[in-house]
Amino acid sequence: CTPGASSWRSRARTPGRMGNSDSHAAFADGVKRLLDGDVAEDERAFWSTLFTAPMSAEDIFEIVSPDHVRQLRSTRPRNLQALLRRIVLEMAEVCKAADAGGSLPAPLHTSANTSVRLLTRLVPFLLEDKEDQVLTTILWKPGGLQDDTPFEGGAAAAGQPTTNGSGKSGSNDEAELPRADTMIVGHEILYHINRFLFLPGYTIKPRIAMVGKERGPVPTHRVDDRVVWKGGVGVASQISNMPAAGFTGTRIEVLRCVLACLSGPLFQTAEDYQRDPSNWLLRFTSGDVAHTANLFCSLMSTVFTYDPVGWGLPYGSLFSRELEEELVDIALQVLCVFVDFNPEQEQNSSVGAGNVVYVKMEDGDAEYLVDNSELQAASHGLGYRRSMRLDDVDTARTALWGSVVRGREENGWVSVGSRYLPLELHGKRVLTLRRSGGGPKGRNVYRYMLQNIQRDVEIDLIFAGVVRMLSTVYKANQTLLPNAVRSVHYFQEALVLLWHLLTLNSGFTKRVVEDLDTNAVVLPILYLLQQSQNAPHLVGLLHTASFVLLVLSSERSFSVRLNKRFEGKIPLRIPAFQGSHADLVALTLHQVISESLPQQQNDALVEMLLTVLCNISPYIKVFAPESCLKLLGLIERCARPGYLFRSAFTHHGLVFLVEMINNIVQYQFEGNAMLIYSVLRQKEVFQNLAELKLPAPKAEQKLDDEAAHWAPTAEWLETVKTKLPLQAILCFIEFMAPKLEGLCKMNDVTDQDEVLAFLRNTTMVGILPVPHPIVIRTYQASSYTSMWFTSYLWGVIFTRSQKLPLYDWKKVRLVMINQ
C-alpha cells in the first residue's frame, strides 16, 4: 500500500462533508487506485465514476494532496498521462455538447467542473521540476509516453482545429480524431481551457444563437462579439449586456485554472526563467490558442468597467456582488501574468523533435509576424483578403497584430490557406519573415494587443478604471461613516498593470498625460507609496509606485498639470499646506526619502524619487513654503560628508537635488520667491559644495563589506564636483545675497513678506548664465528591472492565491517565502 493510502477511505466517508459521502468515497477510491496500480485509458467504467462524482474544489484539494501528485508523477507516469488525457477527453465531450446547442446536461456540467478543478490541483505540482524529461514527454511531445492505444478526444473531437506534430489543422467539420501517437497533451489542455471560458451554457450565454453552421470556426485572433463577456476594450461598450448570473463563479474557477497552468515561473530561478521560460506560457501567449483575442478583450473590459464603489454612494460597494469582485481580482492577476511575460528571441529547443513552440510547416511555407511597428494602425489586426486585392476584405477574419501566420509568398502577398494577406500597406511593411528552426520564439500576442490599444474611448475607459480601483485604498480611510467605502484587495496588481500600460503603450501614455487628469492617479499612488514605506511585505509596492511616478514625471504635460491647486483631502503623513499638487508630491516624497536616507539598502529608491523631483522642477510655477523648507532641508542632509562619502553612488541624489534648484532658478525664478529666499538662507550649503574636500582619514574601524572595498579619492571627488550644476545658483547667491542683506540693514526689514516682495520685484535677466537645456530622465528598460517586476508580480500572486493552497511554498524558487 502506498504512503498515505490507508487514510483514503475513512477520510472520504466522514459524514457532514460538502458533497455526497458516497461520491467522495468513489472519487477517493479512484485516486487511490491510480496511485496503487496501472489503469487503462479505455477503462470507461473507472473514468466515468471518477468524473461523475460531484466534487467541490475544496473536496478535491483535500483528497488529492501534493505528495499524491508527486507520487503519481514519479511512480505511475502512465497513469498520470492517462488521467490528463481523460481530462482532455471529458472537456472535449463537454465542448461538443455545448456546440450542439441547448442546455448543458447536469452530468456533463459535473464533468466539466471536475476537469477544471483537477487541472487546478494537478498542474502546479507538475511545474515544480521543468527538467523532468518524463513530464516533458507526457505534456509536450507528440504522442507522449508511447502507447499504441488510440485516444478518441482532444480538440478535433469537438470538431475544432488541433495543432499536432505535423503542424496541420483539422477542419471545423468531421476532422480526423487525434491518436495517442500524435497528440500534444499540453496543447490540448490549453485549447480546451480557453474554450471553456467561452462555452455556451457553461461560462456564457451567447448574444446570438451559435448552433450548427451559425457557430463557425472557433476564433483565435478574431474578436467575436457574440461571446465576449463585456464591451469596452476591443468591442464597443454599447453591445448588449451578457447575463452573468450563474456564470461568474465558473469563470472564476476556469481563470484560476489558467493561472495555475501559467505559474511555472514560480518554480524557476530568475536565471532559469530568462534562459528557458515555461512551455505553458510560451504556448498560451503564442496566439495559437483558441479565443486569444476574445480572452484579452473580455478580461480588460471586465476589469476596467467594474465599479468597486457602487455608483459613488456611501455603502455603494454593497451593491457590488462579492463574486463579481472576485472575478475582477483573478482576471487582473491573469492579465498581469500575460503582459509581464516577454519571451526571449532564441527558440527554445529543449524538447528536441517534439518541440513545444515551433511547429513544422509544409514545404515552401514560411512564418510571418503580423507587424504593426511601421504602420502604427489603430486597428486590432490585419484583415484577410479573399483575393489579391486590397478592397476584397474578408470581414470575418483578422490576423491579430503580433501574431504569427504560416503561408507562402506570391507576388507581394502571402497566401494563408484560402485567404491572402498583403506584405505591405500604404508602403509600410506589415508582414515580417521570421527565421525557421532555431529562430525567435515568437511574440507574446497579449503584450502586443496591450501595446496597440489606440482608441481614445478605450484608453479613457482603462484610465478611469485604474483611478477607481486605486482610489478606494485611500478613500476607505477618510469616510465619515464607518466602512462606507471598501478598499479593493488587488491594488498591487492594478498598479503593475498600469506600469505595463505606461511602458509598453506610448499611445496610452500620450493620451493620459496630455488629455486626462493625471492628478487623479497621483493621489492614490502617493498614498500607496507612503503606506508601503515601513511595511516589509509591501516593499515591492513601494518600488512599483516609485517606478510609475518616474515614468509619469518624464512627461512635460504631467509636470505642468501638477500646478493645479490641490483642495482635496488625503490621509497622508505630511504637514498641512495650501498649494498645488506639486506640493503634495514634494512633501510626500520628502517624507519617504527622509526616512529612507539612513539605510544604505534604500539608496536606489532614494535616487529614483529624487529623480522624480528633478524631472518636475522646471515646470512648477510656485512651491508652498512648507515644500521649500523641506526640500532645502533635504539638500542640507544629502550634502553632509557622512552621507555624501558613504558610497561611490550616494552623490547621485545630491546631484539631482542641486539640479532641481538650478532648474527653478533658471526657469521658474519669478514665481518661486519663497524657495529662492530659502536658498539664500542656506547659501553656506551651496558655497561649501563648491569647495568640497575629502574628509580627513579616520582611525581604523570595522566596516561592512561594501564600505571596506571603497574609499573616496581625489579623482572621484573632482568627477562629482563637475556633475554638480552650481554655476547659476552661486551666481544668483553672489548677486542677490548682498542686496538682500543691505535691504534688511538699511530699512530694518524683519518681516518675511517684505523680503518676498523684494525678491518678486527683482529680475535676474542679464545676471544668470544662459539657461541650460532641460534634462529629463526616465525609465530605461532592462532585463534586470523586467525580472524584478516578474518576481514581484509572482510574489503577490503567491501570497494572495492561497485561499485554496495552489502552491507548495517549499518548492518556490523565484521569490523568497518567509513563513
JOFENDA-V579513 format. One record per residue. RES is the residue in one letter. PSI is psi in degrees with one decimal (none if undefined). Layout:
res->RES psi->PSI
res->RES psi->PSI
This chain:
res->C psi->139.0
res->T psi->155.3
res->P psi->131.3
res->G psi->-10.4
res->A psi->-27.0
res->S psi->-19.3
res->S psi->-5.7
res->W psi->-55.4
res->R psi->-47.2
res->S psi->-37.5
res->R psi->-38.3
res->A psi->-27.7
res->R psi->7.5
res->T psi->126.6
res->P psi->159.2
res->G psi->10.8
res->R psi->170.1
res->M psi->-38.1
res->G psi->178.2
res->N psi->135.3
res->S psi->-35.3
res->D psi->-38.2
res->S psi->-41.1
res->H psi->-44.8
res->A psi->-43.2
res->A psi->-43.0
res->F psi->-45.1
res->A psi->-40.3
res->D psi->-36.5
res->G psi->-42.9
res->V psi->-38.5
res->K psi->-40.4
res->R psi->-36.2
res->L psi->-32.6
res->L psi->-29.2
res->D psi->-30.7
res->G psi->170.7
res->D psi->141.6
res->V psi->127.4
res->A psi->146.9
res->E psi->-25.5
res->D psi->14.5
res->E psi->81.1
res->R psi->-37.8
res->A psi->-43.1
res->F psi->-50.5
res->W psi->-36.2
res->S psi->-42.2
res->T psi->-40.0
res->L psi->-38.4
res->F psi->-10.3
res->T psi->-6.0
res->A psi->120.8
res->P psi->102.3
res->M psi->130.8
res->S psi->166.1
res->A psi->-41.4
res->E psi->-38.7
res->D psi->-48.7
res->I psi->-40.0
res->F psi->-30.0
res->E psi->-40.4
res->I psi->-42.2
res->V psi->104.1
res->S psi->161.8
res->P psi->-40.0
res->D psi->-32.6
res->H psi->-41.1
res->V psi->-45.1
res->R psi->-37.2
res->Q psi->-42.0
res->L psi->-40.7
res->R psi->-40.1
res->S psi->-34.9
res->T psi->-21.6
res->R psi->58.2
res->P psi->-31.4
res->R psi->-35.1
res->N psi->-37.7
res->L psi->-44.5
res->Q psi->-43.0
res->A psi->-40.9
res->L psi->-45.5
res->L psi->-40.1
res->R psi->-37.6
res->R psi->-37.4
res->I psi->-44.2
res->V psi->-43.1
res->L psi->-44.9
res->E psi->-42.3
res->M psi->-37.0
res->A psi->-40.0
res->E psi->-37.2
res->V psi->-44.3
res->C psi->-41.4
res->K psi->-41.4
res->A psi->-41.0
res->A psi->-37.9
res->D psi->-25.6
res->A psi->-14.3
res->G psi->170.2
res->G psi->177.4
res->S psi->152.3
res->L psi->123.2
res->P psi->147.4
res->A psi->-43.7
res->P psi->-37.5
res->L psi->-34.0
res->H psi->-42.1
res->T psi->-43.3
res->S psi->-40.7
res->A psi->-46.8
res->N psi->-44.6
res->T psi->-40.1
res->S psi->-47.0
res->V psi->-44.2
res->R psi->-35.9
res->L psi->-43.7
res->L psi->-41.7
res->T psi->-35.7
res->R psi->-40.0
res->L psi->-47.2
res->V psi->-43.8
res->P psi->-32.3
res->F psi->-14.2
res->L psi->-10.4
res->L psi->-6.5
res->E psi->-27.7
res->D psi->96.7
res->K psi->-19.6
res->E psi->-0.1
res->D psi->105.0
res->Q psi->-29.4
res->V psi->-44.9
res->L psi->-40.5
res->T psi->-40.6
res->T psi->-45.2
res->I psi->-44.7
res->L psi->-36.7
res->W psi->-6.1
res->K psi->133.0
res->P psi->123.8
res->G psi->-16.6
res->G psi->-145.2
res->L psi->117.5
res->Q psi->132.6
res->D psi->133.0
res->D psi->-3.4
res->T psi->124.9
res->P psi->147.9
res->F psi->109.4
res->E psi->70.9
res->G psi->-161.9
res->G psi->-171.6
res->A psi->-40.3
res->A psi->-24.6
res->A psi->-27.4
res->A psi->8.6
res->G psi->25.4
res->Q psi->159.8
res->P psi->143.6
res->T psi->135.6
res->T psi->120.3
res->N psi->-164.3
res->G psi->-24.6
res->S psi->-12.8
res->G psi->2.4
res->K psi->157.6
res->S psi->142.4
res->G psi->161.1
res->S psi->-177.5
res->N psi->-6.3
res->D psi->-134.8
res->E psi->88.3
res->A psi->154.3
res->E psi->131.3
res->L psi->136.7
res->P psi->141.4
res->R psi->166.4
res->A psi->-24.8
res->D psi->2.5
res->T psi->-27.4
res->M psi->150.3
res->I psi->109.4
res->V psi->-42.8
res->G psi->-41.8
res->H psi->-44.6
res->E psi->-41.1
res->I psi->-48.8
res->L psi->-37.9
res->Y psi->-48.7
res->H psi->-30.5
res->I psi->-45.2
res->N psi->-34.3
res->R psi->-39.3
res->F psi->-32.3
res->L psi->-17.0
res->F psi->40.3
res->L psi->119.9
res->P psi->132.0
res->G psi->-10.8
res->Y psi->-51.8
res->T psi->-9.9
res->I psi->162.2
res->K psi->103.7
res->P psi->145.0
res->R psi->-26.7
res->I psi->148.0
res->A psi->140.2
res->M psi->64.5
res->V psi->138.9
res->G psi->-132.7
res->K psi->-22.7
res->E psi->-23.0
res->R psi->-44.9
res->G psi->178.5
res->P psi->150.4
res->V psi->122.9
res->P psi->156.3
res->T psi->-60.7
res->H psi->-7.7
res->R psi->135.1
res->V psi->123.7
res->D psi->105.3
res->D psi->-1.1
res->R psi->-27.5
res->V psi->-17.9
res->V psi->140.6
res->W psi->-43.9
res->K psi->156.5
res->G psi->162.5
res->G psi->-59.5
res->V psi->120.1
res->G psi->-22.1
res->V psi->141.1
res->A psi->137.9
res->S psi->-11.5
res->Q psi->-4.5
res->I psi->153.7
res->S psi->146.1
res->N psi->139.1
res->M psi->126.2
res->P psi->126.1
res->A psi->-13.3
res->A psi->127.9
res->G psi->-15.7
res->F psi->-21.5
res->T psi->-47.5
res->G psi->-38.5
res->T psi->-41.2
res->R psi->-41.1
res->I psi->-45.6
res->E psi->-41.2
res->V psi->-39.3
res->L psi->-36.4
res->R psi->-35.1
res->C psi->-40.6
res->V psi->-46.5
res->L psi->-41.7
res->A psi->-41.0
res->C psi->-26.9
res->L psi->12.3
res->S psi->17.9
res->G psi->-37.7
res->P psi->-29.6
res->L psi->-30.4
res->F psi->18.4
res->Q psi->152.3
res->T psi->164.0
res->A psi->-40.5
res->E psi->-43.4
res->D psi->-39.4
res->Y psi->-43.0
res->Q psi->-32.8
res->R psi->-39.3
res->D psi->77.0
res->P psi->168.4
res->S psi->132.1
res->N psi->-34.8
res->W psi->-44.4
res->L psi->-42.8
res->L psi->-45.3
res->R psi->-45.6
res->F psi->-35.5
res->T psi->5.1
res->S psi->-19.8
res->G psi->0.0
res->D psi->2.7
res->V psi->143.9
res->A psi->144.5
res->H psi->27.6
res->T psi->-52.5
res->A psi->-39.2
res->N psi->-40.0
res->L psi->-45.7
res->F psi->-49.4
res->C psi->-38.2
res->S psi->-43.9
res->L psi->-45.7
res->M psi->-45.2
res->S psi->-39.5
res->T psi->-43.3
res->V psi->-47.3
res->F psi->-7.4
res->T psi->-6.8
res->Y psi->136.7
res->D psi->99.9
res->P psi->-17.8
res->V psi->-34.6
res->G psi->74.5
res->W psi->11.9
res->G psi->15.4
res->L psi->151.2
res->P psi->136.7
res->Y psi->16.1
res->G psi->-24.4
res->S psi->-19.0
res->L psi->-22.1
res->F psi->-14.4
res->S psi->118.4
res->R psi->145.5
res->E psi->-39.4
res->L psi->-37.5
res->E psi->-41.0
res->E psi->-35.5
res->E psi->-36.3
res->L psi->-44.2
res->V psi->-40.6
res->D psi->-54.5
res->I psi->-33.8
res->A psi->-39.5
res->L psi->-40.1
res->Q psi->-44.4
res->V psi->-42.6
res->L psi->-44.9
res->C psi->-40.1
res->V psi->-43.5
res->F psi->-54.6
res->V psi->-17.3
res->D psi->-31.4
res->F psi->121.4
res->N psi->93.9
res->P psi->147.9
res->E psi->173.1
res->Q psi->-28.1
res->E psi->142.2
res->Q psi->133.1
res->N psi->118.6
res->S psi->21.3
res->S psi->-17.0
res->V psi->-7.2
res->G psi->-132.0
res->A psi->-29.3
res->G psi->46.5
res->N psi->139.6
res->V psi->-48.2
res->V psi->-46.7
res->Y psi->126.0
res->V psi->132.0
res->K psi->151.3
res->M psi->166.5
res->E psi->154.4
res->D psi->132.5
res->G psi->-16.7
res->D psi->157.1
res->A psi->164.8
res->E psi->137.0
res->Y psi->134.8
res->L psi->126.6
res->V psi->102.9
res->D psi->121.1
res->N psi->10.1
res->S psi->-32.1
res->E psi->-43.9
res->L psi->-36.9
res->Q psi->45.5
res->A psi->151.7
res->A psi->-1.7
res->S psi->174.1
res->H psi->-12.9
res->G psi->-171.1
res->L psi->124.6
res->G psi->136.6
res->Y psi->152.2
res->R psi->145.5
res->R psi->-23.3
res->S psi->-176.9
res->M psi->52.6
res->R psi->132.0
res->L psi->-30.4
res->D psi->-4.7
res->D psi->64.3
res->V psi->135.0
res->D psi->100.1
res->T psi->-12.2
res->A psi->-8.2
res->R psi->133.9
res->T psi->136.8
res->A psi->113.9
res->L psi->138.7
res->W psi->132.2
res->G psi->-11.0
res->S psi->172.7
res->V psi->129.5
res->V psi->154.2
res->R psi->124.7
res->G psi->-167.6
res->R psi->134.5
res->E psi->133.3
res->E psi->109.8
res->N psi->48.1
res->G psi->5.9
res->W psi->161.9
res->V psi->119.4
res->S psi->125.0
res->V psi->99.5
res->G psi->-124.8
res->S psi->7.8
res->R psi->171.7
res->Y psi->148.5
res->L psi->136.5
res->P psi->145.1
res->L psi->-29.6
res->E psi->151.6
res->L psi->127.5
res->H psi->36.7
res->G psi->4.3
res->K psi->134.8
res->R psi->127.9
res->V psi->-9.2
res->L psi->124.8
res->T psi->125.5
res->L psi->133.3
res->R psi->150.4
res->R psi->148.4
res->S psi->179.4
res->G psi->-113.3
res->G psi->29.5
res->G psi->-164.1
res->P psi->154.5
res->K psi->-23.2
res->G psi->170.5
res->R psi->147.8
res->N psi->106.8
res->V psi->-22.8
res->Y psi->-41.0
res->R psi->-40.4
res->Y psi->-40.6
res->M psi->-38.9
res->L psi->-39.6
res->Q psi->-27.4
res->N psi->20.7
res->I psi->110.9
res->Q psi->-21.0
res->R psi->132.6
res->D psi->-40.5
res->V psi->-33.7
res->E psi->-41.7
res->I psi->-41.7
res->D psi->-41.3
res->L psi->-43.7
res->I psi->-46.5
res->F psi->-42.6
res->A psi->-38.4
res->G psi->-40.9
res->V psi->-46.5
res->V psi->-42.6
res->R psi->-46.6
res->M psi->-49.3
res->L psi->-31.7
res->S psi->-24.2
res->T psi->-25.9
res->V psi->-43.6
res->Y psi->-28.9
res->K psi->-28.3
res->A psi->-19.9
res->N psi->11.8
res->Q psi->23.8
res->T psi->148.5
res->L psi->-39.0
res->L psi->136.5
res->P psi->130.4
res->N psi->26.9
res->A psi->-31.0
res->V psi->132.2
res->R psi->131.1
res->S psi->141.7
res->V psi->156.9
res->H psi->-8.5
res->Y psi->33.5
res->F psi->-29.9
res->Q psi->-43.3
res->E psi->-38.2
res->A psi->-40.0
res->L psi->-37.5
res->V psi->-43.6
res->L psi->-37.7
res->L psi->-42.2
res->W psi->-46.8
res->H psi->-38.3
res->L psi->-43.3
res->L psi->-34.9
res->T psi->-21.1
res->L psi->-31.1
res->N psi->97.4
res->S psi->-31.8
res->G psi->-39.1
res->F psi->-47.8
res->T psi->-44.3
res->K psi->-45.9
res->R psi->-43.8
res->V psi->-48.5
res->V psi->-26.9
res->E psi->-30.5
res->D psi->-14.5
res->L psi->166.6
res->D psi->88.5
res->T psi->-20.3
res->N psi->-27.2
res->A psi->-29.4
res->V psi->-20.3
res->V psi->-39.4
res->L psi->-54.7
res->P psi->-31.5
res->I psi->-42.7
res->L psi->-38.8
res->Y psi->-46.1
res->L psi->-37.6
res->L psi->-47.3
res->Q psi->-39.0
res->Q psi->-30.4
res->S psi->-3.9
res->Q psi->-45.7
res->N psi->23.8
res->A psi->104.0
res->P psi->-34.0
res->H psi->-8.3
res->L psi->20.1
res->V psi->-32.6
res->G psi->-39.4
res->L psi->-39.1
res->L psi->-47.6
res->H psi->-36.1
res->T psi->-44.5
res->A psi->-38.5
res->S psi->-41.6
res->F psi->-43.6
res->V psi->-43.4
res->L psi->-38.0
res->L psi->-46.1
res->V psi->-44.2
res->L psi->-40.8
res->S psi->-16.1
res->S psi->-2.7
res->E psi->124.2
res->R psi->-44.8
res->S psi->-35.7
res->F psi->-47.0
res->S psi->-41.5
res->V psi->-39.1
res->R psi->-19.7
res->L psi->-13.9
res->N psi->-11.2
res->K psi->136.1
res->R psi->137.5
res->F psi->120.1
res->E psi->6.2
res->G psi->-168.2
res->K psi->138.2
res->I psi->133.2
res->P psi->71.0
res->L psi->151.0
res->R psi->73.3
res->I psi->160.3
res->P psi->150.9
res->A psi->141.0
res->F psi->161.5
res->Q psi->110.2
res->G psi->-149.0
res->S psi->179.5
res->H psi->-24.9
res->A psi->-36.9
res->D psi->-38.6
res->L psi->-43.9
res->V psi->-48.6
res->A psi->-44.4
res->L psi->-38.8
res->T psi->-45.4
res->L psi->-36.2
res->H psi->-43.5
res->Q psi->-43.6
res->V psi->-43.3
res->I psi->-44.7
res->S psi->-41.6
res->E psi->-15.8
res->S psi->-20.5
res->L psi->-41.7
res->P psi->-26.6
res->Q psi->119.2
res->Q psi->-25.8
res->Q psi->-11.7
res->N psi->7.4
res->D psi->-40.8
res->A psi->-40.1
res->L psi->-46.0
res->V psi->-44.8
res->E psi->-40.0
res->M psi->-43.7
res->L psi->-35.1
res->L psi->-32.0
res->T psi->-38.8
res->V psi->-48.0
res->L psi->-40.0
res->C psi->-40.4
res->N psi->-40.6
res->I psi->-18.2
res->S psi->-35.8
res->P psi->-13.9
res->Y psi->-2.0
res->I psi->118.6
res->K psi->-37.2
res->V psi->134.4
res->F psi->143.6
res->A psi->156.2
res->P psi->-38.7
res->E psi->-40.3
res->S psi->-40.5
res->C psi->-46.3
res->L psi->-42.0
res->K psi->-41.6
res->L psi->-41.3
res->L psi->-35.1
res->G psi->-34.5
res->L psi->-40.7
res->I psi->-42.1
res->E psi->-40.0
res->R psi->-42.7
res->C psi->-18.5
res->A psi->-7.2
res->R psi->138.6
res->P psi->-37.2
res->G psi->-31.6
res->Y psi->-45.9
res->L psi->-38.1
res->F psi->18.6
res->R psi->-36.1
res->S psi->177.4
res->A psi->-7.4
res->F psi->-9.2
res->T psi->-17.6
res->H psi->-17.3
res->H psi->-42.9
res->G psi->-41.8
res->L psi->-39.0
res->V psi->-43.9
res->F psi->-39.2
res->L psi->-44.4
res->V psi->-39.5
res->E psi->-35.8
res->M psi->-48.2
res->I psi->-40.1
res->N psi->-42.0
res->N psi->-42.7
res->I psi->-41.9
res->V psi->-40.3
res->Q psi->-36.2
res->Y psi->-21.7
res->Q psi->38.7
res->F psi->-47.5
res->E psi->-40.1
res->G psi->-14.9
res->N psi->49.5
res->A psi->-36.8
res->M psi->-40.6
res->L psi->-38.0
res->I psi->-42.9
res->Y psi->-39.8
res->S psi->-38.3
res->V psi->-42.6
res->L psi->-36.5
res->R psi->-24.6
res->Q psi->28.4
res->K psi->-28.8
res->E psi->-32.0
res->V psi->-47.4
res->F psi->-37.7
res->Q psi->-37.4
res->N psi->-34.6
res->L psi->-36.5
res->A psi->-26.2
res->E psi->26.4
res->L psi->134.5
res->K psi->158.2
res->L psi->144.3
res->P psi->152.9
res->A psi->139.4
res->P psi->138.9
res->K psi->162.1
res->A psi->151.6
res->E psi->134.0
res->Q psi->162.2
res->K psi->121.2
res->L psi->158.4
res->D psi->168.1
res->D psi->-42.4
res->E psi->-47.2
res->A psi->-32.7
res->A psi->-20.0
res->H psi->4.1
res->W psi->140.7
res->A psi->139.4
res->P psi->142.0
res->T psi->167.6
res->A psi->-38.2
res->E psi->-42.9
res->W psi->-44.3
res->L psi->-41.5
res->E psi->-38.0
res->T psi->-42.6
res->V psi->-44.7
res->K psi->-32.7
res->T psi->-21.3
res->K psi->-16.1
res->L psi->112.4
res->P psi->74.3
res->L psi->-11.6
res->Q psi->-52.6
res->A psi->-38.1
res->I psi->-45.1
res->L psi->-36.5
res->C psi->-43.6
res->F psi->-43.2
res->I psi->-44.2
res->E psi->-36.8
res->F psi->-43.6
res->M psi->-34.8
res->A psi->-47.3
res->P psi->-38.4
res->K psi->-41.2
res->L psi->-42.1
res->E psi->-39.8
res->G psi->-40.2
res->L psi->-45.5
res->C psi->-38.8
res->K psi->-44.4
res->M psi->-43.0
res->N psi->7.0
res->D psi->48.4
res->V psi->125.7
res->T psi->-9.4
res->D psi->129.8
res->Q psi->-35.7
res->D psi->-36.2
res->E psi->-39.6
res->V psi->-45.3
res->L psi->-38.9
res->A psi->-41.5
res->F psi->-43.7
res->L psi->-37.6
res->R psi->-29.8
res->N psi->3.0
res->T psi->132.7
res->T psi->145.5
res->M psi->10.6
res->V psi->129.4
res->G psi->-9.7
res->I psi->-48.1
res->L psi->153.6
res->P psi->167.2
res->V psi->130.8
res->P psi->138.1
res->H psi->158.2
res->P psi->143.2
res->I psi->127.1
res->V psi->121.8
res->I psi->130.1
res->R psi->140.7
res->T psi->178.9
res->Y psi->134.0
res->Q psi->117.5
res->A psi->140.9
res->S psi->159.6
res->S psi->-30.0
res->Y psi->-49.9
res->T psi->-35.5
res->S psi->-42.5
res->M psi->-33.7
res->W psi->-44.4
res->F psi->-37.9
res->T psi->-46.0
res->S psi->-42.5
res->Y psi->-45.8
res->L psi->-47.3
res->W psi->-28.1
res->G psi->-41.5
res->V psi->-46.2
res->I psi->-42.5
res->F psi->-49.7
res->T psi->-24.3
res->R psi->4.1
res->S psi->24.7
res->Q psi->13.8
res->K psi->-48.7
res->L psi->122.3
res->P psi->86.3
res->L psi->-34.8
res->Y psi->152.3
res->D psi->112.3
res->W psi->-25.5
res->K psi->-19.3
res->K psi->-6.4
res->V psi->131.8
res->R psi->-20.1
res->L psi->-38.4
res->V psi->159.6
res->M psi->126.0
res->I psi->120.1
res->N psi->118.5
res->Q psi->none
